[in-house]
Amino acid sequence: MEKVLVTGPTAGIGRAAVLALAGMGRHVIAAGRSETKLETLMREIEEVGGTAEWVKIDLASLRSVTEAAAEILDRHDRIDVLVNNAGVGASRGATRDRFQLQFGVNHLAHFHLTELLAPVLGEGSRVVQLTSEMHKRVDGIDFGRLRRPTRTWQGIRAYSASKLANLLFARELAKRRPELRTYAVHPGLVDTGIFPWFAKPFLGNALTPEQGADTVVWCASEPSLSNSTGGYWARRSEREPSAAARDDALATELWERSEEWCRPFH
Ligand SMILES: NC(=O)c1ccc[n+]([C@@H]2O[C@H](COP(=O)([O-])OP(=O)(O)OC[C@H]3O[C@@H](n4cnc5c(N)ncnc54)[C@H](OP(=O)(O)O)[C@@H]3O)[C@@H](O)[C@H]2O)c1
């Protein structure tokens, strides 16, 4: 039975994706921060006839990511699909390790998790990385600002930069680990908890979480994609990301800096 590890499985797109994948016969490893929500999810997965387990992770703490990864490595010798889904939107603040919140949770924690799980991500394992069309709102990453909480920077700009980082990471990972298959997915505009109250009135045409999860589930499971890696996907088709997201020097710089930042937590 294929094993699928999903971060942020307790709400929105992640929850819809795990229920779909469990219904397709995948064993779900749900990585979330709330035990109560994870226990509820386990019951929901049982109701669709699936099997699942959970591991506690707080993506706003690199130490917590290290501990969760150790637990996963203890329990499993192969993960077939890793879905780096969890995310924060325009919220203000910083992570425990004093990274700007969106960069820390959306990119750095997932970089760290993926690196630590390298021993169980083998030939043909897939890494599905959630990103967003919002990555096009920025044309680079201001590395100097990432150690400052989102106070002077607008949250939405910080979010867009973190989504650019998600694309650059998936692209660079495809190069460095050719045995893996990576897919960066834009799920569409989806009505979930990631939007602050003031954005809700603009969500008239937004997708449901189930619709938003469609390309995520497809990239996690579609056999015909098994020869493709490093691409950007939306509505089940490959798209061209921004010029910044295709900047190999920027991807390498992001990788090397991320490695440096995560090293103390190995
Ligand atoms: N919604 C959209 O229109 C849209 C568009 C483009 C891309 N995306 C991307 O899709 C992904 C999922 O977003 P969503 O819209 O489904 O958002 P959501 O409904 O707010 O769900 C976010 C998930 O991330 C988890 N999470 C947040 N901070 C965490 C932390 N510190 N540690 C562990 N888990 C944490 C949440 O956990 P709790 O359940 O405990 O809160 C929740 O399960 C994100 O990467 C987002 O950038 C969304």
The ligand as a Gaussian input file, in Angstrom:
#p B3LYP/6-31G(d) Opt

LIG

0 1
 N       -6.670000      28.759000      -0.501000
 C       -6.153000      29.200000      -1.643000
 O       -6.835000      29.900000      -2.454000
 C       -4.746000      28.860000      -2.007000
 C       -4.246000      29.353000      -3.239000
 C       -2.940000      29.044000      -3.589000
 C       -2.172000      28.257000      -2.764000
 N       -2.673000      27.799000      -1.577000
 C       -1.802000      26.983000      -0.733000
 O       -2.469000      25.811000      -0.311000
 C       -1.926000      25.364000       0.929000
 C       -3.057000      25.011000       1.888000
 O       -3.770000      26.187000       2.166000
 P       -5.308000      26.231000       2.575000
 O       -5.912000      27.273000       1.715000
 O       -5.872000      24.876000       2.608000
 O       -5.162000      26.855000       4.046000
 P       -5.872000      26.514000       5.449000
 O       -7.286000      26.094000       5.238000
 O       -5.622000      27.706000       6.295000
 O       -5.043000      25.265000       5.982000
 C       -3.703000      25.440000       6.342000
 C       -3.187000      24.204000       7.031000
 O       -1.839000      24.461000       7.435000
 C       -1.713000      24.133000       8.804000
 N       -0.697000      24.957000       9.483000
 C       -0.589000      26.301000       9.514000
 N        0.435000      26.675000      10.297000
 C        0.988000      25.541000      10.787000
 C        2.063000      25.264000      11.657000
 N        2.792000      26.235000      12.237000
 N        2.376000      23.973000      11.931000
 C        1.644000      22.968000      11.404000
 N        0.602000      23.159000      10.558000
 C        0.271000      24.441000      10.262000
 C       -3.083000      24.386000       9.411000
 O       -3.198000      23.683000      10.623000
 P       -4.472000      23.867000      11.602000
 O       -5.579000      23.067000      10.992000
 O       -3.978000      23.330000      12.902000
 O       -4.766000      25.345000      11.634000
 C       -3.979000      23.852000       8.305000
 O       -4.133000      22.451000       8.409000
 C       -0.995000      26.483000       1.418000
 O        0.348000      26.134000       1.155000
 C       -1.401000      27.672000       0.564000
 O       -0.342000      28.575000       0.371000
 C       -3.952000      28.079000      -1.172000

